[in-house]
Amino acid sequence: MYEVKLENIFEGPMDLLVFLIKKNEVDIYDIPIALITDQYLEYLEWMKTMNINFAGDFIVMAATLAQIKSRMLLPAHENQGDEEDDPRLEIARPLLEYLQMKSVAEQLAQRHLLGEKVFPRSPTKEDLLTAPRDEMISVDLFELIDAFRRILENMPGDHRIDLSDERISIKDKISELVDILEKQGSLTFGELFPTDAVKGEIVVTFLAILEMAKLCLIRITQHVQTGVIRLFYL
């Protein structure tokens, strides 16, 4: 049985929370805590089923959400203020701080290193393959999970995932994907999952993609207008 460690692949529990808030199109100050908590736990259970080993911070966040959910069920006292006593602020405030820090970090990452403009450089494979920056955005784990779950839902039969088959080889799948990407440079996410593939092969492909991202073998982006997810070989 193969296990994918989440460390250093993508971001952590706050990013899952941000993803769910964006997906449900809700206000950070008016989070439907019951819905978000249930979906958060669902994603953790799904990752566990896929043998994706997530850090303990995800469990801590899940416990925090469950605690807030239980407090929201308690009747409010008449003499308490509506805003300051809202249990959801316990998660809304650090979430806003996190988004601010992440925004600053992204701005700093976009700055050119000192001297980069002084010495000319030849275009890299990435320069030649990628679309203009304003058309592409990075993709995180949870957007990939959503895309992958949609692929599974379109498959005939049940959605039970069984990774106990010893014939499943992530290493071989990575080698296969590397060979394809070396020739083509990039592939869309959908192209990696043929409609006639068996479920075991599809699951192995997804786990191989995560491992390749961890090893910095690929860059995963999404087209802003079309929503198409594409993998680029680095």
C-alpha positions in Angstrom: 0.0 0.0 0.0 1.4 3.4 -1.0 1.2 6.5 1.1 1.7 10.1 -0.1 2.9 12.5 2.5 1.3 15.9 2.2 4.3 17.8 3.7 6.0 20.3 1.4 3.6 19.5 -1.5 1.0 22.2 -1.0 -0.1 24.4 1.8 -1.8 23.4 5.0 -5.2 23.5 6.8 -5.8 27.2 6.4 -5.6 26.7 2.6 -8.3 24.0 2.8 -10.5 26.4 4.8 -9.9 29.2 2.2 -10.7 26.8 -0.6 -14.0 25.8 1.0 -15.0 29.4 1.7 -14.3 30.3 -1.9 -16.0 27.2 -3.2 -19.2 28.0 -1.3 -18.9 31.7 -2.1 -19.5 32.8 1.5 -18.3 35.8 3.5 -15.4 35.2 6.0 -17.4 37.1 8.6 -20.5 35.0 8.0 -19.2 31.5 7.6 -21.9 28.8 7.6 -19.8 26.9 10.2 -21.9 23.7 10.1 -21.5 23.3 6.3 -17.8 24.2 6.2 -17.0 21.9 9.2 -18.8 19.0 7.5 -17.0 19.6 4.2 -13.7 20.0 5.9 -14.1 16.7 7.7 -15.2 15.1 4.4 -12.0 16.2 2.7 -9.8 14.9 5.5 -11.6 11.5 5.3 -11.2 11.5 1.5 -7.4 12.2 1.8 -7.2 9.4 4.5 -8.9 7.0 2.1 -6.4 8.0 -0.6 -3.5 7.3 1.8 -2.5 11.0 1.8 -0.8 11.5 5.1 -1.7 15.0 6.3 0.0 16.9 9.2 -1.5 17.1 12.7 -2.4 20.8 12.0 -5.3 19.6 9.9 -6.7 17.7 12.9 -6.3 20.7 15.1 -8.2 22.8 12.6 -10.9 20.2 12.4 -11.3 20.2 16.2 -11.5 24.0 16.3 -14.2 24.0 13.6 -16.1 21.3 15.5 -15.9 23.3 18.7 -17.1 26.5 17.1 -19.9 24.5 15.5 -21.1 23.2 18.9 -20.9 26.7 20.4 -23.0 28.0 17.5 -25.8 25.6 18.6 -26.0 27.1 22.1 -28.6 29.8 22.7 -27.2 33.3 22.8 -27.6 35.3 26.0 -29.7 38.5 25.8 -27.0 40.7 27.3 -24.2 39.6 25.0 -23.2 41.6 21.9 -24.0 40.0 18.6 -20.6 40.6 16.9 -17.9 40.2 19.6 -19.5 37.1 21.0 -19.8 35.4 17.6 -17.8 32.2 18.0 -16.9 32.3 14.3 -14.6 35.2 14.9 -12.2 32.7 16.5 -11.5 31.4 13.0 -12.3 34.5 10.9 -9.6 36.7 12.5 -6.7 34.4 12.0 -8.0 33.5 8.6 -7.9 37.2 7.5 -4.4 37.5 9.0 -3.3 34.4 7.1 -4.7 35.8 3.8 -2.8 39.1 4.4 0.5 37.3 5.0 0.0 35.1 2.1 -0.7 38.0 -0.2 2.5 39.8 1.0 4.5 36.6 0.4 3.1 36.2 -3.1 4.0 39.9 -3.9 7.6 39.3 -2.6 7.9 36.1 -4.6 7.0 38.0 -7.8 9.8 40.5 -7.4 12.9 40.0 -9.5 16.1 39.0 -7.7 18.8 41.6 -7.7 20.9 41.4 -10.8 18.4 39.3 -12.8 17.8 42.1 -15.2 21.5 42.8 -15.6 22.6 39.6 -17.1 20.7 38.3 -20.1 19.5 34.7 -20.0 18.2 32.3 -22.6 14.6 31.3 -22.5 13.9 28.1 -20.5 11.5 25.3 -21.4 9.1 26.8 -18.9 9.3 30.2 -20.6 8.4 28.6 -24.0 5.6 26.4 -22.7 3.7 28.6 -20.3 1.0 31.0 -21.2 1.2 34.7 -20.1 1.3 35.0 -16.3 -2.0 36.9 -16.2 -3.8 34.0 -17.8 -2.5 31.2 -15.5 -2.8 30.7 -11.7 -1.2 28.1 -9.5 -3.4 25.1 -8.4 -3.4 23.8 -4.9 -4.1 20.3 -3.6 -7.8 20.9 -2.9 -8.6 22.1 -6.4 -6.8 19.0 -7.7 -8.9 16.9 -5.3 -12.1 18.5 -6.6 -11.1 17.8 -10.3 -10.1 14.2 -9.5 -13.3 13.5 -7.6 -15.3 14.7 -10.6 -13.4 12.2 -12.7 -14.2 9.4 -10.3 -17.9 10.4 -10.2 -18.0 10.0 -14.0 -16.8 6.5 -13.8 -19.3 3.6 -13.9 -19.9 1.5 -10.8 -19.2 2.3 -7.2 -16.5 4.8 -6.1 -14.8 2.5 -3.6 -11.1 3.0 -3.6 -8.8 0.0 -3.0 -5.1 0.6 -2.9 -4.2 -2.8 -1.5 -3.2 -4.3 -4.8 0.5 -4.9 -4.8 0.7 -4.5 -8.6 0.0 -0.8 -8.2 3.3 1.0 -8.6 3.6 4.8 -8.1 7.2 4.7 -9.2 6.4 3.1 -12.5 3.6 5.6 -13.1 5.9 8.5 -12.4 8.5 7.2 -14.9 5.7 6.8 -17.5 4.4 10.4 -16.9 8.0 11.7 -17.1 8.5 10.1 -20.4 5.3 11.6 -21.8 6.0 15.1 -20.4 9.6 15.0 -21.7 8.2 14.6 -25.2 5.1 16.9 -25.0 6.2 19.4 -22.4 2.8 19.7 -20.8 -0.5 17.9 -20.4 -4.0 18.8 -19.3 -5.2 17.2 -16.1 -8.0 15.4 -18.0 -5.6 13.9 -20.5 -4.0 11.9 -17.8 -7.2 10.0 -17.0 -8.5 8.1 -20.1 -12.2 7.1 -20.0 -11.4 3.4 -20.5 -8.9 3.3 -17.6 -9.7 1.1 -14.5 -10.2 2.8 -11.2 -6.9 1.5 -9.7 -4.9 3.0 -12.6 -6.7 6.4 -12.2 -5.9 6.5 -8.4 -2.3 5.6 -9.0 -2.0 8.4 -11.6 -3.4 10.9 -9.2 -1.0 9.8 -6.4 1.9 10.0 -8.9 1.0 13.6 -9.7 1.1 14.5 -6.0 4.5 12.8 -5.6 5.9 14.6 -8.7 4.7 17.9 -7.3 6.5 17.1 -4.1 9.7 16.3 -6.0 9.3 19.6 -8.0 9.2 17.7 -11.2 6.1 19.5 -12.4 4.3 22.8 -12.1 0.5 22.7 -12.0 -1.5 25.7 -13.2 -5.0 26.6 -14.2 -6.2 28.8 -17.0 -8.2 31.7 -15.6 -10.8 31.8 -18.3 -11.3 28.1 -19.2 -10.5 26.6 -15.8 -8.4 23.9 -17.5 -5.7 22.5 -15.2 -2.4 21.8 -16.9 0.8 20.1 -15.8 4.2 21.4 -17.0 7.4 19.4 -16.8 10.2 21.3 -15.2 
